[in-house]
Amino acid sequence: MSSKKGTIGILTGGGDVPGLNPAIRAVTIRANKEGYSVIGIRRGWEGLVSMVRDKHADNGDCYVKLNRDTVNKIGRTGGTFLHTSRTRPSHVPKCNVPEHLTEKYNREMNDLTPEVLENLDFLDINYLIPIGGDDTLSYAAHLAGKGVNVICIPKTMDNDVPGTDYCLGFSTAVTRTIQMTHTLRTTAGSHERFLVIEVFGRYAGFTALLPTLAGAANRCVIPESPFDIHLLTELLIKDRSSNPSRYSVVIVSEGATFSGGDMVFSSDEIDSYGHKKLGGIGDIISQKLKELSPTYNNNRPINVVNQRLGYLVRCGDPDALDSIVPIAFGNLALDLVLRGRSGRLVSIRKGMYDDVPLDLITSHKKVVDVEKYYNPKRLRPNYKSFESKPLLIMTSDL
């Protein structure tokens, strides 16, 4: 499968977002132009775990050769045509070990990294370009430590990969959140209610903070700052009273917590990266707002419109930024290949395209700087000046 210069592998891991297919397209077309062949690994790291090292084996579910004809039209669409998974090769439960490896790996938890390394050699992959969030890319950093030439592209609608101001999928998520929140205003106003919108964001509150900054909501609660439900109720009632249409809006990150409380999980099931599935904080906040509202509203309760946006903000076609940035990121990755560099993360820093060391991904968590950008007493974004700030204001950790 190699060409005169070599072979580049590309994969997508974690949650889908708009911007993945444009990135796959950009990498493939540029790589072919520069003399490389491209292999698309299916289902993220799972494809490199499940394949059989036999030239006669049918590995069509694990990888596919990519070229201009394969990828030319996919750049217009959302999702990832290579599919995705949350497989973590260093932590594969016994029940998920591929059948042909069960005799070799029979512990309750297994490290299949040796298989990944051998499979990369079997495919003659010279450079690997994973596209994903900090979970997917943390394993990429692990492979880089094993000597694999890795160049990473950051993707997550939460925008919480360290080392870059921007991750693929974030702009579309913010855009959709603003649009859908404004759409729901007609119902909230018609019934004179509170409007509670729950959005993704496990540890970082950017997807709640930026839409609120843009005027989509009166208040927001984020994972970085536990909140007092009494304060939130009081503020929303004041906002509602000052609104001629008699409603107010709060955007809630799924990872937000009450003061002294814990995250709210929708199940106890834990994924390969140790995360329980979040969901439900919006429901609890809605119930509490209704219960507490008479205290601050002359003993009259206020009903709630409660909506979890969920996958609606990560499905469908990419917006303008998530159509343009993937092209740049894909070409930045190929620039690094041509310069013989690896162990890098392509990035945007203060509005400029760049690349940074891959180990930044595992060095710290990227979250909202509460002291700079959030007012816990007002439960809303805080800023003093926009001068010299990055394009999206609150998203830089550098």
Phi and psi in degrees as a GROMACS rama.xvg file:
@    title "Ramachandran Plot"
@    xaxis  label "Phi"
@    yaxis  label "Psi"
@TYPE xy
-80.5761  159.975  SER-2
-117.261  -168.616  SER-3
-64.002  -26.0734  LYS-4
-103.975  -23.6973  LYS-5
135.127  -169.614  GLY-6
-128.159  136.51  THR-7
-111.304  130.543  ILE-8
-101.1  144.639  GLY-9
-136.618  139.624  ILE-10
-145.546  160.107  LEU-11
-125.226  131.128  THR-12
-129.045  160.487  GLY-13
80.9261  -156.485  GLY-14
-69.8668  150.19  GLY-15
-77.9678  151.084  ASP-16
-147.616  156.31  VAL-17
-64.4955  137.791  PRO-18
116.922  -17.885  GLY-19
-69.6877  -49.7986  LEU-20
-62.3274  -41.2465  ASN-21
-60.2786  -34.0042  PRO-22
-69.7029  -42.4256  ALA-23
-59.4018  -44.2146  ILE-24
-61.0364  -46.6163  ARG-25
-62.3539  -44.6533  ALA-26
-62.6058  -46.1289  VAL-27
-64.1933  -49.1347  THR-28
-65.0239  -43.4357  ILE-29
-67.1582  -41.8069  ARG-30
-62.6166  -45.2367  ALA-31
-60.793  -40.6349  ASN-32
-62.3423  -35.2777  LYS-33
-86.2398  -0.302306  GLU-34
100.037  12.397  GLY-35
-102.61  148.664  TYR-36
-92.0141  158.715  SER-37
-129.418  133.787  VAL-38
-115.953  126.209  ILE-39
-91.1667  120.539  GLY-40
-84.5834  125.932  ILE-41
-83.2138  144.344  ARG-42
59.0237  42.0718  ARG-43
60.2691  -138.467  GLY-44
-66.3609  -19.291  TRP-45
-59.9694  -37.1662  GLU-46
-61.1241  -35.0488  GLY-47
-82.949  -11.2722  LEU-48
-90.8386  -38.3377  VAL-49
-89.8971  -18.2774  SER-50
-66.3539  155.687  MET-51
-106.981  126.61  VAL-52
-81.6319  74.6618  ARG-53
-149.728  120.821  ASP-54
-63.4016  -15.805  LYS-55
-95.6134  -7.23877  HIS-56
-74.693  151.25  ALA-57
-88.4236  99.2419  ASP-58
-105.814  27.1355  ASN-59
-62.1087  -24.1998  GLY-60
-80.8895  -6.72833  ASP-61
-109.255  -31.6705  CYS-62
-158.533  161.608  TYR-63
-147.362  142.167  VAL-64
-78.2558  133.961  LYS-65
-110.451  145.495  LEU-66
-150.073  -178.134  ASN-67
-56.7297  -43.7547  ARG-68
-63.2703  -35.228  ASP-69
-67.5219  -39.2755  THR-70
-108.01  -5.99739  VAL-71
-58.6396  -40.7624  ASN-72
-91.7366  -16.8568  LYS-73
-69.2136  -21.5766  ILE-74
-63.2552  -14.2833  GLY-75
-84.4874  -9.99117  ARG-76
-114.463  161.442  THR-77
-85.1055  -174.066  GLY-78
68.8911  -165.249  GLY-79
-135.327  120.039  THR-80
-73.2451  -12.4447  PHE-81
-82.3418  -7.01998  LEU-82
68.6967  174.474  HIS-83
-151.661  167.449  THR-84
-158.307  172.761  SER-85
-109.591  31.2977  ARG-86
-64.9173  136.45  THR-87
-122.615  99.5734  ARG-88
-56.617  -26.2495  PRO-89
-79.2987  -9.94695  SER-90
-140.527  75.8031  HIS-91
-105.391  116.632  VAL-92
-61.8342  151.415  PRO-93
-52.654  -38.9718  LYS-94
-68.2351  -17.2145  CYS-95
-104.904  1.22139  ASN-96
-68.686  129.191  VAL-97
-54.7985  147.513  PRO-98
-56.2303  -39.1972  GLU-99
-74.1148  -3.33333  HIS-100
-115.684  2.8218  LEU-101
-65.1249  -30.5052  THR-102
-71.3303  -34.2092  GLU-103
-80.9625  -34.6222  LYS-104
-122.477  98.6515  TYR-105
-128.914  18.9932  ASN-106
-82.2917  167.852  ARG-107
-63.1886  -33.4149  GLU-108
-133.663  132.144  MET-109
-128.564  142.648  ASN-110
-98.0084  107.816  ASP-111
-98.5419  16.8954  LEU-112
-55.2343  -39.8741  THR-113
-57.0632  -35.4982  PRO-114
-68.3932  -40.4622  GLU-115
-59.6377  -45.5886  VAL-116
-63.3507  -42.3157  LEU-117
-68.7985  -35.3747  GLU-118
-68.7862  -36.0395  ASN-119
-62.9913  -40.5848  LEU-120
-65.6276  -40.9803  ASP-121
-60.2411  -36.3127  PHE-122
-85.8598  -1.127  LEU-123
57.9231  34.9127  ASP-124
-78.7195  122.329  ILE-125
-90.7552  -35.2759  ASN-126
-133.125  139.492  TYR-127
-115.893  129.467  LEU-128
-118.553  93.0707  ILE-129
-82.9966  142.513  PRO-130
-118.016  119.728  ILE-131
-177.812  -173.931  GLY-132
-91.1061  -165.123  GLY-133
-66.669  -26.2125  ASP-134
-68.981  -54.6446  ASP-135
-58.3934  -43.3215  THR-136
-78.1193  -22.2123  LEU-137
-65.9222  -35.7191  SER-138
-71.5535  -33.7788  TYR-139
-60.0178  -40.8302  ALA-140
-63.3664  -36.0164  ALA-141
-61.1578  -44.1609  HIS-142
-65.1753  -37.8382  LEU-143
-59.7197  -36.4706  ALA-144
-67.3125  -17.6617  GLY-145
-93.1049  3.14286  LYS-146
100.38  3.56011  GLY-147
-77.5196  137.636  VAL-148
-77.3039  104.424  ASN-149
-119.043  132.944  VAL-150
-129.266  123.041  ILE-151
-106.327  148.125  CYS-152
-117.385  123.908  ILE-153
-79.3519  132.333  PRO-154
-139.897  122.207  LYS-155
-177.781  133.282  THR-156
-66.8646  -19.1928  MET-157
-75.0627  -17.5054  ASP-158
60.8015  37.3043  ASN-159
-113.567  24  ASP-160
-82.0166  122.365  VAL-161
-63.6611  150.72  PRO-162
95.9305  -6.2943  GLY-163
-142.251  142.927  THR-164
-73.7976  -21.8926  ASP-165
-138.335  138.459  TYR-166
-123.028  143.639  CYS-167
-56.5671  138.039  LEU-168
100.314  -20.2466  GLY-169
-67.7437  -46.5342  PHE-170
-61.6097  -43.4774  SER-171
-63.0641  -40.9825  THR-172
-62.4366  -43.8777  ALA-173
-66.8404  -43.7689  VAL-174
-58.9022  -47.2902  THR-175
-65.2965  -39.3519  ARG-176
-61.3112  -44.4766  THR-177
-61.1019  -48.8171  ILE-178
-61.0767  -47.9464  GLN-179
-70.1913  -35.5591  MET-180
-64.4501  -44.1179  THR-181
-62.6487  -37.9698  HIS-182
-62.8276  -40.1684  THR-183
-73.3276  -11.6764  LEU-184
-59.1194  -34.0056  ARG-185
-63.2992  -37.6681  THR-186
-71.8873  -45.0959  THR-187
-60.3591  -41.2743  ALA-188
-70.1609  -38.5706  GLY-189
-60.7962  -35.9896  SER-190
-104.87  2.79553  HIS-191
57.2763  49.9938  GLU-192
-115.024  171.024  ARG-193
-76.2588  145.549  PHE-194
-115.929  116.647  LEU-195
-110.287  118.702  VAL-196
-112.971  121.071  ILE-197
-100.682  132.04  GLU-198
-126.248  165.09  VAL-199
-64.1249  159.181  PHE-200
143.213  88.299  GLY-201
-73.2739  -55.4202  ARG-202
-113.653  -20.5408  TYR-203
-118.775  138.608  ALA-204
-102.179  21.0982  GLY-205
-60.1337  -36.5497  PHE-206
-72.6153  -14.5896  THR-207
-97.2122  -37.2948  ALA-208
-68.9892  -47.1104  LEU-209
-65.8236  -44.7869  LEU-210
-61.2218  -35.5821  PRO-211
-67.2607  -41.9661  THR-212
-56.4327  -37.519  LEU-213
-79.2059  1.5128  ALA-214
94.7842  10.8851  GLY-215
-76.2514  -23.2299  ALA-216
-142.925  159.362  ALA-217
-78.7524  -37.8314  ASN-218
-139.564  162.423  ARG-219
-146.141  150.32  CYS-220
-122.555  135.393  VAL-221
-128.82  159.256  ILE-222
-62.0359  -29.1059  PRO-223
-72.4527  -13.5449  GLU-224
-140.989  97.8348  SER-225
-54.5375  143.514  PRO-226
-120.496  157.045  PHE-227
-94.99  117.913  ASP-228
-63.9016  -30.4485  ILE-229
-65.6609  -42.2226  HIS-230
-63.3271  -44.0228  LEU-231
-60.7918  -43.2866  LEU-232
-61.0172  -47.0833  THR-233
-61.8322  -43.626  GLU-234
-65.811  -42.4792  LEU-235
-66.2064  -33.5425  LEU-236
-67.7975  -40.0061  ILE-237
-63.536  -42.3497  LYS-238
-62.4122  -42.8706  ASP-239
-63.6455  -40.7458  ARG-240
-66.3464  -30.8588  SER-241
-88.0937  -3.5471  SER-242
-95.7954  121.869  ASN-243
-56.4102  -26.8376  PRO-244
-89.3754  -0.131197  SER-245
61.4801  50.2794  ARG-246
-149.897  163.786  TYR-247
-146.611  160.612  SER-248
-129.462  136.01  VAL-249
-129.478  136.302  VAL-250
-104.279  130.632  ILE-251
-117.566  122.811  VAL-252
-71.4853  141.109  SER-253
-60.8481  -23.7642  GLU-254
-94.4932  5.49224  GLY-255
-64.891  150.177  ALA-256
-133.218  147.711  THR-257
-69.1425  154.063  PHE-258
-55.7003  124.863  SER-259
78.3427  4.74116  GLY-260
-108.527  -176.163  GLY-261
-118.259  169.97  ASP-262
-60.4747  153.771  MET-263
-103.26  124.235  VAL-264
-110.057  145.352  PHE-265
-86.074  -16.7038  SER-266
-159.725  166.775  SER-267
-91.2232  -1.75628  ASP-268
-65.0644  135.987  GLU-269
-112.383  132.405  ILE-270
-82.4578  -177.249  ASP-271
-64.5268  -18.8106  SER-272
-101.549  9.70995  TYR-273
86.128  14.6156  GLY-274
-100.551  133.301  HIS-275
-83.9704  152.767  LYS-276
-73.6334  122.928  LYS-277
-84.4561  163.223  LEU-278
145.792  131.553  GLY-279
125.237  -12.2077  GLY-280
-62.2948  -34.4361  ILE-281
-63.7029  -38.0269  GLY-282
-64.186  -43.7489  ASP-283
-67.6935  -43.5055  ILE-284
-59.9609  -42.4659  ILE-285
-59.9684  -44.4123  SER-286
-64.8513  -42.4553  GLN-287
-66.3237  -39.3432  LYS-288
-60.2895  -43.469  LEU-289
-64.7965  -41.6829  LYS-290
-66.794  -38.8708  GLU-291
-88.07  -19.1804  LEU-292
-56.1258  -36.5681  SER-293
-60.3157  -29.0598  PRO-294
-60.7081  -33.0477  THR-295
-112.121  8.71174  TYR-296
-136.727  44.912  ASN-297
53.6673  43.1607  ASN-298
65.5722  16.0149  ASN-299
-107.942  124.859  ARG-300
-73.5413  153.045  PRO-301
-118.604  127.143  ILE-302
-78.7646  170.132  ASN-303
-131.261  137.344  VAL-304
-97.0421  119.395  VAL-305
-119.693  122.595  ASN-306
-137.449  126.063  GLN-307
-96.0667  115.386  ARG-308
-73.2798  -36.1323  LEU-309
49.0067  -130.251  GLY-310
-71.53  -9.98346  TYR-311
-62.2754  -25.9475  LEU-312
-91.5893  -4.89065  VAL-313
-118.005  -1.19417  ARG-314
-97.0923  174.883  CYS-315
78.0167  -167.203  GLY-316
-78.7479  153.318  ASP-317
-72.8602  151.099  PRO-318
-81.58  -170.031  ASP-319
-60.8502  -49.5262  ALA-320
-62.2719  -40.7973  LEU-321
-80.9338  4.65721  ASP-322
-101.338  -29.9552  SER-323
-89.3205  -48.7319  ILE-324
-58.8392  -40.5972  VAL-325
-59.4656  -34.0009  PRO-326
-63.5672  -44.3771  ILE-327
-65.4622  -45.2537  ALA-328
-61.877  -42.2978  PHE-329
-61.5924  -42.0523  GLY-330
-72.854  -33.9404  ASN-331
-60.9922  -41.3974  LEU-332
-60.7385  -42.2462  ALA-333
-70.432  -32.6345  LEU-334
-58.1636  -41.4683  ASP-335
-66.4858  -40.7012  LEU-336
-58.0907  -47.3617  VAL-337
-66.3709  -24.5615  LEU-338
-90.9256  0.93448  ARG-339
72.5814  26.5839  GLY-340
-104.792  149.882  ARG-341
-150.591  -179.313  SER-342
66.8898  35.9337  GLY-343
-127  153.969  ARG-344
-115.095  120.784  LEU-345
-70.3756  147.662  VAL-346
-155.19  170.843  SER-347
-122.342  126.957  ILE-348
-128.628  114.235  ARG-349
52.2408  43.9203  LYS-350
87.8793  -2.5511  GLY-351
-114.142  135.099  MET-352
-69.4481  141.997  TYR-353
-160.02  -173.504  ASP-354
-146.017  151.239  ASP-355
-134.685  163.627  VAL-356
-60.9831  141.476  PRO-357
-65.3591  -27.9458  LEU-358
-69.5929  -8.8086  ASP-359
-61.0346  -30.264  LEU-360
-59.1527  -36.9918  ILE-361
-100.891  5.11061  THR-362
-80.9887  -29.9647  SER-363
-167.064  169.687  HIS-364
-91.6632  137.36  LYS-365
-95.4036  114.833  LYS-366
-137.324  172.927  VAL-367
-65.8523  131.94  VAL-368
-78.2583  96.383  ASP-369
-60.7307  -41.3458  VAL-370
-59.3975  -37.0268  GLU-371
-85.5076  -39.2727  LYS-372
-124.036  3.67035  TYR-373
-140.543  137.62  TYR-374
-106.921  100.064  ASN-375
-63.6966  -21.9432  PRO-376
-82.4346  -20.6998  LYS-377
-112.741  -9.9202  ARG-378
53.9592  50.9139  LEU-379
-156.56  165.243  ARG-380
-59.7653  150.406  PRO-381
-129.22  132.9  ASN-382
-154.231  149.749  TYR-383
-109.76  -34.7521  LYS-384
-154.941  146.489  SER-385
-97.1611  -6.35112  PHE-386
-62.5841  130.697  GLU-387
65.9042  14.2713  SER-388
-85.4349  155.744  LYS-389
-66.6144  168.066  PRO-390
-51.3144  -45.8975  LEU-391
-96.1373  22.0364  LEU-392
66.0683  -63.2504  ILE-393
-109.828  15.8501  MET-394
-104.833  -0.184275  THR-395
-90.4918  138.35  SER-396
-115.72  17.8135  ASP-397
